[in-house]
């Protein structure tokens, strides 16, 4: 698939093209980070995250850090993924930071997890870090993620920073900060490699992955470093790895472990190269997926089951926190392995915060993970780090080889549904939040009247299970975290069960004319 190369338009060029440069700072908030359109080129999508906006937000982050730390002299780090707008926005952010008198280390191409690690790694320990990324979103988008040594910022912090940026009450420092170029990605990668060496502790200490053939698909994002700075120094054969070259056009497939085309691509790569394992990262490497040697995808419930099996051997009885759409089979698998499954809300910050809360309450919780591939381990600062998640799996893979077992045999007992479906139903009125809440309230009352089996411990939407003959599965209907739509997930252990459950729902929901249900009707 060929894509035309695109170029970043300057503010002046954007104005000539007729794009308004009015900055609506508050609309740039996306939960606990910032997202916006950073490049012109798609009709109906004017630039919202301009160089000016990024510079102002970076200045506001410096003010935030000054207030939070009580320090007037700060050291910050900044990095970017492979997006076409990355270099120009990094320059804009750097200009704002330096104008505020803070010193700045420019990491260039980086991963989101490496930016956090720059705040806690001995010899570096920056006061704050900024990553320019929009994860797997299209080429014209970009965003900003912020870190301190305490982790990523909260929603309230982002709101405060944007309010400060909008006020534009910045007083430039008498003396500008100093800019340096730092290759921190190599430092971070060396830490992952040493983690594998010490974890495996093989007879050949330096090359514990010798004899393994592992292919990586970086989706033309920032994850290509894992091949030449982690796997190859450890002795792995990486022949056949693909799309390692950073390219913000994303010409091959979406850099997203949840995307079907992306997973098909790495699966075919594994089979074509007769590899022992395939690895796929999203653009900024905070998410990951894998493929077994037989081409079977290891993402979503399978990935959660696999890392849970590893951690439950190390920490018997630990609590695994997941998002709300995980399967009944996964819950049974975790229980079978001696763990506790705690199904919580969607949103990686939600599951991480819940796992941290459980630990503070006195119960051990080693893992917070979403079906999207965001996985955060207690042993690794509860940082959602796709590269660290894969690193943990590789350690176990090398250990099991000594027992003539494969990594993927750990999930042989995972029961998977016969059928599954996801439908996203748009809410067609501006007051979508109230409308969706009303639908859920009415559906809960209807479910009680029909004596449906409603999940008692449920933190998001409505989850209902059905026995054999009634659909033999479950559905979860919830509100989207940010958008005017209601996602619906259905799974069944019997052929035709998804249709049976969908028809029960359609019979009730068809009375709501502001809910777009063509997808549900077609199941």
Steps between C-alpha positions, in 0.01 A plus 500: 500500500654831391427831669603844384757665721352780704657816632441710808343840430623796697253727677536754218431235236200375695355851511551530122317170460205648686540317830407686816782515751278574800622265775233335713733362764243318713375300203850353462463297820458127446472357848847506652680623189459739206391420145427713195529541125860603439506510118268628231411267215172330590183688408299612799791455741667839554814519710423520873838402647718771348864580574380802700271278710775250566743773603247652740412160650870421549545833680201415719657163583813681622283717727320187622832335588629812675192505720499123556873467582569842653808521276582800284774321302358204312631229267252356251515238226299478180452238229275418207373208297525474121214736414555748219422793729730370774816693422331838456288461813800385703682814389201712607479331840874536549483871422231547764687302764830679439327839508384417852862448606485120537774278361388242245630168370377422148474120460374515141324176404385334822233279651244621752623261775859613450395858570366402842812293567713811443352642822606202717816362335818549701719769347211670319199559731340788309239705686247445225463345156285562194420248227356622171270224375142419404544124537335316209291792371527610133802679356354852540458471879747556779493551873693542823550272799661626820697322772665564833675242718155424646368387162270649239294805583135477602200651318485786751868580436441519125200729552713728717783511244259583216337776705846647562585476128176676411568781749836556327639684805856381449797706612807405297810418704788749503726221377379232258553136586762279339411240233695174468454194277489170691474141369291375789319233297824299498524532879140383538551209255816390680297482819247267333779280363661470843161421651477198267859391570454510877151351484602199291847464657599251229832323466564738211418804711558758227286330234207327672285523185745315277313235303174696491364649178291807589347743251384852585246724325542863609233631263744777396465647850769538766536132596769393253767550769388175667659303216851645483537619861331219692440177304813486285747572785331214690571257215155478341460449125275787387503422126173599337410778743297764319404867489776600741584825320322800658254645248217729609303419186443152652504352147456133590234472766371675810758467782246346735490150656120520500481555124409187298719590201797561730457169681451314172823655374716388794333157501590450134852622576539235772379221273706612199819515708425191713562716804459394863316818584374824348485836680297806399509844658281805466650829387644615832562151647279526807293210359596165354365177360658170402460204265576136580715283272186352340373845400246526784444856617592573862313819573195610699386215734784268392768758580344569839483126572863450399652774713262406786627139489859624524430734791282253691792255507714773657227649720239233591157642574568846361214712366492568125315822417355519147258718310130422478482310170715199589343159443348253744761249385779730614341537844481120530863467382632745761301324773633162382855635530427608859457869431227754561345669196380854567310632197493883506434795268640560153792743479860410576527766770187357663634144526843621617349724768277215616792259530695759700195552724473124565867487603455795734202319654731213595434249220767412245428597140790447261331585170266760352422431135250597230393285208649774279850381599571763768669292771652644818696289750548583866868404471544764229355816661150408374616642168302387196799389296455269200873432476524402868194273466668319210829492692323320786359242257839442335656424837239231560538366145874450551445338841240257364728391219720336762193288592421422134183707528378795297383833632162466336428165668426709811159593357399159360218484756354842414137447396410730212156592370357345186383842384556862589390836364543869574253765385540874554160673501507876442281726713343752264431796730733756664392399854652156445623438855157540659335300222745210534464497878123482456530204264716312750264576788197382303682187380598413858135521605396287202769242578374471858144458377608224259709331772817532295825411676646848562862514625500620860862621503509728198659844477398608151178473304281189528635145471253214463563124465274238337500124542487223239197535276477873574814605316763322713710813553487863609472859387642826636338828398675817615560865422814598311759678713508806274272466197123515433456126460420182691737207437344153529702181544342155466660157541349153480626147558257355246453549123219748438515628858613852409198537270270371773632749758500784245133439420406518868672838520361630173146422613550740789728765349300546178275735696783755532494700175811709585716187515641389163458121500564375148804307622304328775213418266744331262642258757 
